[in-house]
Amino acid sequence: MNKDKINWKWYHFDDLSTRQLYQIIALRMDVFAVEQNCAYQDLDNKDQQAWHLCAWDGNSLVAYLRLLAPGVKYVEPSIGRVIISATHRGSGLGRGLMEEGMSGTEMRFPGAGIRLSAQQHLTEFYSSLGFVATGDVYLEDQIPHIEMYKPS
């Protein structure tokens, strides 16, 4: 993968085309439901209030995250649904996705910090980006998670 070919684009829900929304939902289902063998309610009525960061390689969605405003899930803004397509893993795209996501969060909600619910096996990755675990490990959809926070 050539990182220079990745096109980063933020969308508010109402700005997504039906094709873009379909690609987002398809990638989320591929990773979170099929790959992780986890039946859960992905469509939680928060997408309509969210900012969506998409990484496009040509016409293919290869990475994605969702940004929720303060008060939607947590007191602080929160990043979630962080995904790298199987075809692009191990390329450093995950770090790029989170850096773009953190920058976009700070731009939209300056000084508010960022909270997320991380799958436990990714704690070290998020720690390397400045997030700190703020609680105990808990099960979410039968997968160990931990809440993490990054101050501004």
C-alpha positions as CSV (number, residue, x, y, z in Angstrom):
1,M,0.0,0.0,0.0
2,N,1.2,3.4,-0.9
3,K,0.3,5.8,2.0
4,D,0.5,8.7,-0.4
5,K,-2.5,7.3,-2.3
6,I,-4.7,7.3,0.8
7,N,-7.4,10.0,0.6
8,W,-8.6,11.0,4.1
9,K,-12.1,12.5,4.2
10,W,-14.4,13.5,7.0
11,Y,-18.1,13.3,6.6
12,H,-21.0,14.2,8.7
13,F,-23.8,11.6,8.4
14,D,-26.0,13.7,6.1
15,D,-23.1,14.3,3.7
16,L,-22.5,10.6,3.1
17,S,-23.8,9.1,-0.2
18,T,-25.7,5.9,0.0
19,R,-22.7,4.1,-1.6
20,Q,-20.3,5.5,1.0
21,L,-22.6,4.6,3.9
22,Y,-23.0,1.1,2.4
23,Q,-19.2,0.7,2.3
24,I,-18.9,1.8,5.9
25,I,-21.5,-0.6,7.1
26,A,-20.1,-3.4,5.0
27,L,-16.5,-2.9,6.4
28,R,-17.9,-2.7,10.0
29,M,-19.8,-5.9,9.5
30,D,-16.9,-7.7,7.9
31,V,-14.6,-6.9,10.8
32,F,-16.8,-6.6,13.9
33,A,-19.4,-9.3,13.1
34,V,-17.9,-11.8,10.7
35,E,-14.2,-11.7,11.4
36,Q,-14.5,-11.4,15.1
37,N,-17.4,-13.9,15.1
38,C,-19.5,-11.5,17.2
39,A,-23.2,-10.9,16.9
40,Y,-23.9,-7.4,18.2
41,Q,-26.0,-4.3,17.3
42,D,-23.7,-2.2,15.2
43,L,-26.4,0.2,14.1
44,D,-27.0,2.0,17.4
45,N,-28.6,5.3,16.3
46,K,-25.4,7.2,17.0
47,D,-24.2,7.3,13.4
48,Q,-26.6,10.1,12.5
49,Q,-25.0,12.3,15.1
50,A,-21.4,11.3,14.2
51,W,-18.5,12.5,12.2
52,H,-17.1,9.7,10.0
53,L,-13.5,9.6,9.0
54,C,-12.9,7.5,5.9
55,A,-9.6,6.5,4.3
56,W,-10.0,5.8,0.6
57,D,-7.6,3.9,-1.6
58,G,-9.1,4.8,-4.9
59,N,-12.8,3.9,-4.6
60,S,-12.2,1.3,-1.8
61,L,-12.7,2.1,1.9
62,V,-9.6,0.8,3.7
63,A,-9.9,2.4,7.1
64,Y,-12.6,4.1,9.1
65,L,-13.5,5.6,12.5
66,R,-16.5,7.3,14.0
67,L,-16.3,10.5,16.2
68,L,-19.1,11.3,18.6
69,A,-19.6,14.7,20.1
70,P,-19.4,15.3,23.9
71,G,-22.5,14.0,25.6
72,V,-23.5,11.4,22.9
73,K,-21.6,8.5,24.6
74,Y,-19.3,10.0,27.1
75,V,-18.9,13.5,28.6
76,E,-15.9,13.9,26.3
77,P,-15.8,13.4,22.6
78,S,-15.2,9.8,21.7
79,I,-13.7,7.8,18.9
80,G,-15.0,4.4,18.1
81,R,-15.6,1.8,15.4
82,V,-11.9,2.0,14.5
83,I,-11.3,-0.3,11.6
84,I,-8.5,-1.2,9.1
85,S,-9.5,-3.5,6.3
86,A,-7.8,-6.9,6.3
87,T,-6.1,-6.0,3.0
88,H,-4.3,-3.0,4.6
89,R,-3.3,-4.2,8.1
90,G,0.3,-4.1,9.1
91,S,1.0,-1.1,6.9
92,G,0.9,1.6,9.6
93,L,-2.5,2.8,8.4
94,G,-4.0,2.3,11.9
95,R,-1.6,4.8,13.4
96,G,-2.4,7.2,10.6
97,L,-6.1,6.7,11.1
98,M,-5.9,7.5,14.8
99,E,-3.6,10.5,14.2
100,E,-6.1,11.9,11.7
101,G,-9.0,11.1,14.1
102,M,-7.3,12.8,17.0
103,S,-6.5,15.9,14.9
104,G,-10.0,16.1,13.7
105,T,-11.4,15.7,17.2
106,E,-9.2,18.5,18.6
107,M,-10.2,20.7,15.7
108,R,-13.9,20.1,16.3
109,F,-13.8,20.0,20.1
110,P,-10.7,21.9,21.2
111,G,-9.4,21.2,24.7
112,A,-12.0,18.5,25.4
113,G,-9.8,15.4,25.4
114,I,-10.8,12.1,23.8
115,R,-12.3,8.9,25.4
116,L,-12.6,5.5,23.8
117,S,-13.5,1.9,24.6
118,A,-10.6,-0.2,23.4
119,Q,-10.4,-3.9,22.8
120,Q,-8.0,-5.0,25.5
121,H,-5.4,-6.4,23.1
122,L,-5.0,-2.9,21.6
123,T,-4.2,-1.2,24.9
124,E,-0.5,-0.9,24.1
125,F,-1.3,0.6,20.7
126,Y,-3.6,3.3,22.1
127,S,-1.2,3.9,25.0
128,S,1.5,4.7,22.4
129,L,-0.9,7.5,21.1
130,G,-1.2,9.1,24.6
131,F,-4.3,7.3,25.9
132,V,-4.4,6.1,29.5
133,A,-6.6,3.2,30.8
134,T,-9.2,4.7,33.2
135,G,-10.9,1.6,34.5
136,D,-11.1,-2.1,34.8
137,V,-11.4,-4.6,31.9
138,Y,-15.0,-5.4,31.1
139,L,-16.8,-7.5,28.5
140,E,-18.5,-5.8,25.6
141,D,-20.1,-8.3,23.2
142,Q,-18.0,-11.0,24.8
143,I,-14.8,-9.2,23.9
144,P,-12.6,-7.8,26.7
145,H,-12.5,-4.0,26.5
146,I,-11.0,-1.2,28.6
147,E,-12.0,2.5,28.7
148,M,-9.2,4.9,27.8
149,Y,-8.7,8.6,27.9
150,K,-6.4,11.1,26.2
151,P,-6.2,14.6,27.6
152,S,-5.9,17.5,25.3
